[in-house]
Amino acid sequence: MGEQDAAHLRAFIDNDVDLPTLGLLYGRRRIGKSTMLVEAVEEHGGFYFEATRVETPVQLERLGRALGDHLGVGRIALADWEEAVDALIRLGGSHRIPVVLDEFGHIAEADRSIDSIMSSAFGPAARKRSSSQARVVLCGSAIALMRSLTAGEAPLRGRAGMELIMHPDDYRIAATRLPRPDDLMAALQVYAVIGGVVGYATDMVDFDLPDSLDDVDRWIVGRVLSPAATLHSEATTLLAEDQTLSGSGSLLHHSILGAIANGSVTAGSIARVLGKAVSNLAPALGRLIDAGFVVRHEDPIRNQRPTYALDDPYLQFHYAVLEPHGANLRDRNLVDVWADRLRPVFGSQVRGPVFEQQARTWVRRFASDQTLSVRDYVGPSHATAEGKDRGLDVVVAGPGEVPAERVITALGEAKAGETISGSHLHRLELLRSALGARASDAKLLLFGVSFDSALLSHASSRPDVEIIDLERLYYGS
């Protein structure tokens, strides 16, 4: 739960317009949405209601009881959602207060007319008749469903004064939750397992986080690998909770996630692994993107070369480590399985890709203008050098509608599992040369946890080389 998210919510609630207003707030589960909303409701004396997956009459009965308790009048009978929405808006009759309908997806799933009813209630005619200052917030975890409320020709398009999409915390905030936030090697490992989802660092591990790097293995075995751990089956639960991903197509969705986590990051390679045509995969891949499970990386410097990644370190851990090795986790000593078989898999297929994304995040969000003055486009890419197609972890490019014509301002290599040496710098120099004139002035960025002393000495005299160690990654710019 970021300060910026809380500031956006406060601005929505505190808007002094003398009308009822509507806002949407959504994001994946367990990132702190409800906590932030409950705090806002308590601060302003507002009303909070969390929907459950029940039929509409039961939902209205629950809401009527909660409204009656809030007003101190006993249960209020609500015949339909039109009456319910009217009653909610009237709560702001005397002053500005937040009125929250949490898990709105359950309401919409049971009654497909609710968005039209909301649209009518917040339309020009209804607002003209109203003296309310209610700040109604619809909150949900089904990202695709919540996005659809204001998309295209949807009834609520143009009605919402706020559409706040919350994301997990970045790696810097996530580190502050550890008993020792300054143990950056431990922070790096823990982030590669659970990312920045606050629920994964609190309730779902029974508020147990490693107190040092030496404690990380114990924590992974007990809090993630163990079949008794809450996190063990979290990915399956996440997909089952989203109605756009569950049902008859769920196996395909899980298969796509598994293919991406294990290195198939283009549409063509995913299709080959699953034995399907790209055109047949496109709808399912689109649903995973809309639901917030997969992110599409547009290539900053090549036309029509997108790659795909899992939009959460925990999902990467689940589909690269937990899911393929489930039988071993049930039948063998977990400490031995982790040490002998799974730790190397974690290093190459989880910590490596997650560290690359941390490097790109640093470039986008934390690098100073002095370090990188131009960074319109940031992402992974490829280039051909010495007859071989070579991956680039970080490519930074300037403005331009056509990727193949953009000026390249930086190239980066990110390695969490090896010592960065002169060979890594030489590789970037080769790729810079291979990319031609548009990369001639590109800076070379080396991200790592360990650096060869000779490289550090050499880089100190090179204005085109930037060393980003853990201290700089977490604290510097």
C-alpha positions as CSV (number, residue, x, y, z in Angstrom):
1,M,0.0,0.0,0.0
2,G,1.9,3.0,-1.3
3,E,1.7,6.6,-0.1
4,Q,0.7,7.7,-3.5
5,D,-2.3,5.4,-3.6
6,A,-3.5,6.7,-0.2
7,A,-3.0,10.3,-1.5
8,H,-5.2,9.6,-4.5
9,L,-7.9,8.1,-2.3
10,R,-7.8,11.1,0.1
11,A,-8.0,13.5,-2.8
12,F,-11.1,11.7,-4.1
13,I,-12.8,11.7,-0.7
14,D,-11.9,15.3,0.1
15,N,-13.0,16.8,-3.2
16,D,-15.4,19.6,-2.2
17,V,-17.8,19.2,-5.0
18,D,-21.4,19.2,-3.6
19,L,-22.5,16.1,-5.5
20,P,-22.2,12.3,-4.9
21,T,-19.2,10.9,-6.8
22,L,-18.1,7.5,-7.8
23,G,-14.6,5.9,-7.7
24,L,-13.1,2.6,-8.7
25,L,-10.2,1.0,-6.9
26,Y,-8.9,-2.4,-7.8
27,G,-5.8,-4.6,-7.9
28,R,-4.8,-8.2,-7.1
29,R,-5.7,-9.8,-3.8
30,R,-3.7,-9.3,-0.6
31,I,-1.9,-6.0,-1.6
32,G,-3.6,-3.8,1.1
33,K,-6.7,-2.4,-0.8
34,S,-9.2,-3.3,2.0
35,T,-6.8,-2.1,4.7
36,M,-6.5,1.3,3.1
37,L,-10.2,1.6,2.6
38,V,-11.1,0.6,6.1
39,E,-8.7,3.1,7.5
40,A,-10.3,5.8,5.3
41,V,-13.8,4.8,6.4
42,E,-12.8,4.9,10.1
43,E,-11.1,8.3,9.7
44,H,-14.1,9.9,8.0
45,G,-17.0,8.0,9.8
46,G,-18.0,6.4,6.6
47,F,-19.5,3.0,5.7
48,Y,-17.8,-0.2,4.6
49,F,-19.4,-3.3,3.2
50,E,-17.6,-6.4,2.0
51,A,-19.6,-8.5,-0.5
52,T,-19.5,-12.3,-0.5
53,R,-20.1,-14.8,-3.3
54,V,-23.9,-15.2,-2.7
55,E,-27.1,-14.6,-4.7
56,T,-28.5,-11.1,-4.8
57,P,-31.3,-11.5,-2.3
58,V,-28.8,-12.8,0.3
59,Q,-26.4,-10.0,-0.5
60,L,-29.1,-7.3,-0.2
61,E,-30.2,-8.8,3.2
62,R,-26.6,-8.6,4.4
63,L,-26.2,-5.1,3.2
64,G,-29.5,-4.0,4.8
65,R,-28.4,-5.4,8.1
66,A,-25.0,-3.6,7.9
67,L,-26.7,-0.3,6.9
68,G,-29.1,-0.6,9.8
69,D,-26.3,-1.3,12.2
70,H,-24.4,1.7,10.9
71,L,-27.4,4.0,11.3
72,G,-28.6,2.5,14.5
73,V,-32.1,1.7,13.2
74,G,-32.1,-2.0,12.8
75,R,-32.1,-4.0,9.6
76,I,-33.2,-2.0,6.5
77,A,-35.3,-3.9,3.9
78,L,-33.8,-3.5,0.4
79,A,-36.0,-4.8,-2.4
80,D,-33.4,-4.4,-5.1
81,W,-30.1,-2.8,-6.0
82,E,-31.8,0.5,-7.1
83,E,-33.1,0.9,-3.5
84,A,-29.7,-0.2,-2.1
85,V,-27.6,2.3,-4.2
86,D,-30.1,5.1,-3.3
87,A,-29.7,4.3,0.4
88,L,-25.9,4.2,0.1
89,I,-25.8,7.6,-1.6
90,R,-28.1,9.2,1.1
91,L,-25.4,8.4,3.7
92,G,-23.6,11.5,2.5
93,G,-26.5,13.8,2.9
94,S,-24.9,16.0,5.5
95,H,-21.1,15.8,4.7
96,R,-18.5,14.1,2.7
97,I,-17.9,10.5,3.6
98,P,-16.5,7.4,1.9
99,V,-19.0,4.6,1.2
100,V,-17.2,1.5,0.2
101,L,-18.6,-1.6,-1.6
102,D,-15.6,-4.1,-1.4
103,E,-15.3,-7.2,-3.5
104,F,-17.7,-5.6,-6.0
105,G,-17.0,-8.4,-8.4
106,H,-19.2,-10.7,-6.3
107,I,-22.1,-8.3,-6.7
108,A,-21.6,-7.9,-10.4
109,E,-21.3,-11.7,-10.9
110,A,-24.7,-12.2,-9.3
111,D,-26.5,-9.3,-10.9
112,R,-25.4,-8.2,-14.3
113,S,-27.6,-5.1,-14.1
114,I,-25.6,-3.5,-11.3
115,D,-23.4,-1.4,-13.5
116,S,-26.4,0.1,-15.3
117,I,-28.0,0.9,-12.0
118,M,-24.8,2.6,-10.8
119,S,-24.6,4.5,-14.0
120,S,-28.1,5.8,-13.6
121,A,-27.5,6.7,-10.0
122,F,-24.5,8.8,-10.9
123,G,-25.9,10.3,-14.1
124,P,-26.6,14.0,-14.6
125,A,-30.4,13.7,-13.9
126,A,-29.9,11.8,-10.6
127,R,-27.1,14.1,-9.4
128,K,-29.3,17.1,-10.0
129,R,-31.9,15.7,-7.6
130,S,-29.3,14.7,-5.0
131,S,-28.0,16.7,-2.1
132,S,-25.5,14.0,-1.1
133,Q,-21.8,14.2,-0.9
134,A,-21.2,10.5,-0.7
135,R,-17.9,9.3,-2.1
136,V,-18.9,5.8,-3.3
137,V,-15.9,3.5,-3.9
138,L,-16.3,0.2,-5.8
139,C,-13.4,-2.0,-4.9
140,G,-12.5,-5.4,-6.4
141,S,-9.8,-8.0,-6.9
142,A,-11.1,-9.4,-10.3
143,I,-9.0,-7.0,-12.3
144,A,-10.4,-7.9,-15.7
145,L,-14.0,-7.4,-14.5
146,M,-13.3,-4.1,-12.8
147,R,-11.5,-2.8,-15.9
148,S,-14.5,-3.7,-18.0
149,L,-16.8,-1.5,-15.9
150,T,-15.5,1.6,-17.6
151,A,-14.2,0.2,-20.9
152,G,-15.6,0.8,-24.4
153,E,-19.4,1.3,-24.3
154,A,-19.8,0.1,-20.7
155,P,-22.5,1.9,-18.7
156,L,-20.1,3.4,-16.2
157,R,-17.8,4.8,-18.8
158,G,-17.3,8.5,-18.0
159,R,-19.1,8.2,-14.6
160,A,-16.1,7.5,-12.3
161,G,-14.1,10.4,-10.9
162,M,-11.3,8.1,-9.8
163,E,-10.0,4.8,-11.2
164,L,-7.2,3.8,-9.0
165,I,-5.3,0.6,-9.9
166,M,-3.2,-0.6,-7.0
167,H,0.0,-2.7,-7.5
168,P,2.2,-4.7,-5.2
169,D,4.9,-2.7,-3.5
170,D,8.2,-2.3,-5.1
171,Y,11.3,-4.1,-3.9
172,R,12.5,-1.2,-1.8
173,I,9.3,-1.0,0.2
174,A,9.2,-4.8,0.5
175,A,12.6,-4.8,2.1
176,T,11.4,-2.6,4.9
177,R,9.2,-5.4,6.2
178,L,12.1,-7.6,7.1
179,P,13.4,-7.8,10.6
180,R,16.7,-6.5,9.3
181,P,15.9,-4.3,6.3
182,D,19.6,-3.6,5.8
183,D,20.4,-7.2,5.0
184,L,20.1,-6.7,1.3
185,M,21.1,-10.2,0.2
186,A,18.2,-11.5,2.3
187,A,15.9,-8.9,0.9
188,L,16.8,-9.9,-2.6
189,Q,16.1,-13.6,-1.9
190,V,12.8,-12.9,-0.1
191,Y,11.6,-10.6,-2.8
192,A,12.3,-13.2,-5.4
193,V,9.9,-15.5,-3.6
194,I,7.0,-13.3,-2.5
195,G,7.5,-10.0,-4.3
196,G,5.8,-6.9,-2.9
197,V,2.5,-8.4,-1.9
198,V,2.0,-7.3,1.7
199,G,-0.3,-10.3,2.6
200,Y,2.5,-12.7,1.6
201,A,4.8,-11.0,4.1
202,T,2.4,-10.9,7.0
203,D,-0.7,-13.2,7.5
204,M,0.2,-15.8,4.9
205,V,3.5,-16.6,6.5
206,D,2.2,-16.1,10.1
207,F,4.2,-12.9,10.3
208,D,7.4,-14.9,10.0
209,L,10.1,-13.5,7.8
210,P,13.9,-14.4,7.7
211,D,16.0,-12.4,10.1
212,S,19.2,-12.9,8.1
213,L,20.5,-14.4,4.8
214,D,21.3,-17.6,6.7
215,D,17.7,-17.9,7.7
216,V,16.2,-17.7,4.2
217,D,16.5,-21.4,3.4
218,R,14.6,-22.3,6.6
219,W,11.9,-19.8,5.8
220,I,11.5,-21.0,2.2
221,V,11.2,-24.6,3.3
222,G,8.8,-24.0,6.1
223,R,6.7,-21.1,4.8
224,V,6.5,-21.9,1.0
225,L,7.6,-25.4,0.1
226,S,5.8,-27.2,2.8
227,P,2.4,-28.6,1.7
228,A,1.0,-27.2,5.0
229,A,2.2,-23.7,4.1
230,T,-0.6,-21.2,3.1
231,L,1.5,-20.0,0.2
232,H,2.0,-23.4,-1.2
233,S,-1.2,-23.4,-3.2
234,E,-1.7,-19.7,-3.5
235,A,-1.3,-19.5,-7.3
236,T,-4.0,-22.1,-7.8
237,T,-6.3,-20.2,-5.5
238,L,-5.7,-16.9,-7.3
239,L,-6.8,-18.2,-10.6
240,A,-9.8,-20.1,-9.2
241,E,-11.0,-16.8,-7.6
242,D,-11.0,-15.0,-10.9
243,Q,-14.1,-16.0,-12.9
244,T,-12.5,-15.0,-16.2
245,L,-9.7,-17.6,-15.6
246,S,-11.5,-20.5,-13.8
247,G,-13.8,-23.1,-15.4
248,S,-13.1,-25.1,-18.5
249,G,-10.1,-23.0,-19.6
250,S,-8.2,-23.1,-16.4
251,L,-5.8,-25.8,-17.5
252,L,-4.7,-23.7,-20.5
253,H,-4.2,-20.7,-18.3
254,H,-2.0,-22.6,-15.9
255,S,-0.1,-24.1,-18.8
256,I,0.7,-20.7,-20.3
257,L,1.9,-19.5,-16.9
258,G,4.1,-22.5,-16.6
259,A,5.6,-22.1,-20.0
260,I,6.4,-18.5,-19.4
261,A,8.0,-19.2,-16.0
262,N,10.2,-21.8,-17.5
263,G,11.6,-19.6,-20.2
264,S,9.1,-19.5,-23.1
265,V,8.6,-15.8,-23.3
266,T,7.4,-15.2,-26.9
267,A,4.0,-16.1,-28.2
268,G,5.6,-18.5,-30.7
269,S,7.7,-20.3,-28.1
270,I,4.7,-20.6,-25.7
271,A,2.7,-22.0,-28.6
272,R,5.4,-24.6,-29.4
273,V,5.7,-25.8,-25.8
274,L,1.9,-26.2,-25.6
275,G,1.5,-27.7,-29.1
276,K,-1.0,-25.1,-30.2
277,A,-1.2,-22.4,-32.8
278,V,-0.4,-18.8,-31.7
279,S,-3.9,-17.7,-32.8
280,N,-5.5,-20.3,-30.5
281,L,-3.5,-19.1,-27.5
282,A,-4.1,-15.4,-28.0
283,P,-7.5,-15.1,-26.2
284,A,-6.2,-17.0,-23.1
285,L,-3.0,-15.0,-23.1
286,G,-5.1,-11.8,-23.3
287,R,-7.2,-12.8,-20.4
288,L,-4.1,-13.5,-18.3
289,I,-2.8,-10.0,-19.2
290,D,-6.1,-8.4,-18.4
291,A,-6.3,-10.2,-15.1
292,G,-2.9,-8.9,-14.0
293,F,-1.0,-12.3,-14.1
294,V,1.1,-11.7,-17.2
295,V,2.8,-8.5,-18.4
296,R,3.6,-7.9,-22.0
297,H,6.9,-6.2,-22.6
298,E,7.1,-4.2,-25.8
299,D,10.6,-4.3,-27.2
300,P,12.0,-0.7,-26.9
301,I,14.1,-1.0,-30.1
302,R,12.6,-3.7,-32.4
303,N,9.2,-3.6,-34.1
304,Q,6.6,-6.2,-33.3
305,R,8.8,-8.2,-30.9
306,P,6.9,-8.4,-27.6
307,T,7.9,-10.8,-24.8
308,Y,5.9,-12.0,-21.9
309,A,6.6,-12.3,-18.2
310,L,4.8,-13.3,-15.1
311,D,3.7,-10.1,-13.3
312,D,4.7,-11.2,-9.8
313,P,7.8,-13.0,-8.3
314,Y,5.6,-15.4,-6.4
315,L,3.9,-16.6,-9.6
316,Q,7.4,-17.1,-11.1
317,F,8.4,-19.1,-8.0
318,H,5.3,-21.2,-8.1
319,Y,5.4,-22.2,-11.8
320,A,9.2,-22.7,-11.9
321,V,9.7,-24.4,-8.5
322,L,6.6,-25.5,-6.8
323,E,4.4,-26.8,-9.6
324,P,6.9,-28.8,-11.6
325,H,8.4,-30.5,-8.5
326,G,5.2,-31.1,-6.5
327,A,5.8,-34.9,-6.1
328,N,9.2,-34.4,-4.6
329,L,7.8,-31.9,-2.1
330,R,5.2,-34.4,-0.9
331,D,7.4,-37.5,-0.6
332,R,10.9,-36.4,0.4
333,N,12.7,-34.5,3.1
334,L,12.1,-30.9,2.1
335,V,15.4,-29.6,3.4
336,D,17.3,-32.0,1.2
337,V,15.1,-31.4,-1.8
338,W,15.6,-27.7,-1.5
339,A,19.4,-27.9,-1.0
340,D,20.1,-30.6,-3.7
341,R,17.5,-29.8,-6.4
342,L,15.4,-26.7,-6.0
343,R,17.9,-24.1,-4.9
344,P,19.7,-24.1,-8.3
345,V,16.3,-23.9,-10.1
346,F,15.4,-21.0,-7.9
347,G,18.6,-19.2,-8.8
348,S,18.4,-19.6,-12.5
349,Q,14.6,-19.5,-13.2
350,V,13.3,-17.3,-10.4
351,R,16.0,-15.1,-8.8
352,G,17.6,-14.3,-12.2
353,P,14.4,-13.1,-14.1
354,V,13.2,-11.2,-11.0
355,F,16.5,-9.5,-10.6
356,E,16.4,-8.4,-14.3
357,Q,13.0,-6.9,-13.6
358,Q,14.3,-5.1,-10.5
359,A,17.0,-3.6,-12.7
360,R,14.4,-2.3,-15.1
361,T,12.4,-0.9,-12.3
362,W,15.5,0.9,-11.0
363,V,16.0,2.5,-14.4
364,R,12.4,3.6,-14.6
365,R,11.8,4.8,-11.1
366,F,15.0,5.4,-9.2
367,A,17.8,6.4,-11.5
368,S,18.6,10.1,-11.4
369,D,18.5,12.3,-14.5
370,Q,22.2,12.6,-14.1
371,T,22.5,8.9,-14.5
372,L,19.9,8.6,-17.3
373,S,18.5,11.8,-18.7
374,V,16.4,10.1,-21.4
375,R,14.4,6.9,-20.7
376,D,11.2,7.1,-22.6
377,Y,11.2,3.3,-23.2
378,V,12.6,0.6,-21.0
379,G,12.5,-3.2,-21.5
380,P,14.3,-6.3,-22.5
381,S,15.5,-6.9,-26.1
382,H,17.8,-8.8,-28.3
383,A,20.7,-7.9,-30.6
384,T,22.9,-9.9,-33.0
385,A,26.6,-9.8,-32.3
386,E,29.3,-12.2,-33.8
387,G,26.6,-14.1,-35.6
388,K,24.6,-14.9,-32.5
389,D,21.3,-13.6,-31.2
390,R,22.0,-12.3,-27.7
391,G,19.5,-11.2,-25.0
392,L,19.7,-7.8,-23.4
393,D,18.3,-7.6,-19.9
394,V,17.9,-3.8,-20.0
395,V,17.5,-1.5,-23.0
396,V,16.7,2.2,-22.6
397,A,15.6,4.2,-25.6
398,G,14.5,7.7,-26.3
399,P,11.3,9.0,-27.9
400,G,9.9,7.9,-31.2
401,E,6.9,6.1,-32.6
402,V,8.9,3.5,-34.5
403,P,11.0,1.3,-32.1
404,A,13.6,0.4,-34.8
405,E,14.4,4.1,-35.2
406,R,14.7,5.2,-31.6
407,V,18.0,6.3,-30.2
408,I,19.4,3.9,-27.6
409,T,20.5,5.7,-24.4
410,A,21.6,2.7,-22.3
411,L,22.2,-1.1,-22.4
412,G,22.3,-3.2,-19.2
413,E,23.3,-6.6,-17.9
414,A,21.7,-7.9,-14.6
415,K,23.2,-10.9,-12.9
416,A,22.3,-11.9,-9.3
417,G,24.0,-15.3,-9.2
418,E,27.5,-14.6,-10.5
419,T,30.3,-12.1,-10.1
420,I,30.2,-9.3,-12.6
421,S,33.6,-9.1,-14.4
422,G,35.2,-7.6,-17.5
423,S,33.6,-10.2,-19.6
424,H,30.2,-8.8,-18.9
425,L,31.3,-5.3,-19.8
426,H,32.9,-6.6,-23.0
427,R,29.6,-8.3,-24.0
428,L,27.8,-5.0,-23.6
429,E,30.4,-3.3,-25.6
430,L,30.0,-5.8,-28.5
431,L,26.3,-5.4,-28.4
432,R,26.5,-1.6,-28.4
433,S,28.8,-1.8,-31.5
434,A,26.4,-4.2,-33.2
435,L,23.5,-1.9,-32.7
436,G,25.2,0.8,-34.8
437,A,25.1,4.5,-34.8
438,R,21.9,4.9,-32.8
439,A,23.6,3.2,-29.8
440,S,27.0,4.8,-30.1
441,D,26.5,7.1,-27.0
442,A,24.6,4.5,-24.9
443,K,25.7,4.1,-21.3
444,L,26.5,0.6,-20.2
445,L,24.8,-0.5,-16.9
446,L,26.0,-3.4,-14.9
447,F,23.7,-4.7,-12.1
448,G,24.9,-7.3,-9.7
449,V,25.5,-8.5,-6.2
450,S,29.2,-9.1,-6.6
451,F,31.8,-7.3,-8.8
452,D,35.3,-8.2,-9.8
453,S,37.8,-5.7,-8.3
454,A,39.6,-5.2,-11.7
455,L,36.3,-4.3,-13.3
456,L,35.5,-1.8,-10.6
457,S,38.9,-0.1,-11.0
458,H,38.4,0.0,-14.8
459,A,34.8,1.3,-14.6
460,S,35.8,4.1,-12.3
461,S,37.6,5.8,-15.2
462,R,34.8,5.2,-17.7
463,P,32.0,7.9,-17.8
464,D,30.0,5.5,-20.0
465,V,29.9,2.7,-17.5
466,E,27.6,2.6,-14.4
467,I,28.0,0.1,-11.6
468,I,24.7,-0.7,-9.8
469,D,25.4,-2.9,-6.8
470,L,22.8,-3.8,-4.1
471,E,23.5,-0.6,-2.1
472,R,22.8,1.5,-5.1
473,L,19.9,-0.6,-6.3
474,Y,18.1,-0.3,-3.0
475,Y,19.1,3.2,-1.8
476,G,20.9,5.0,-4.6
477,S,20.0,6.8,-7.9
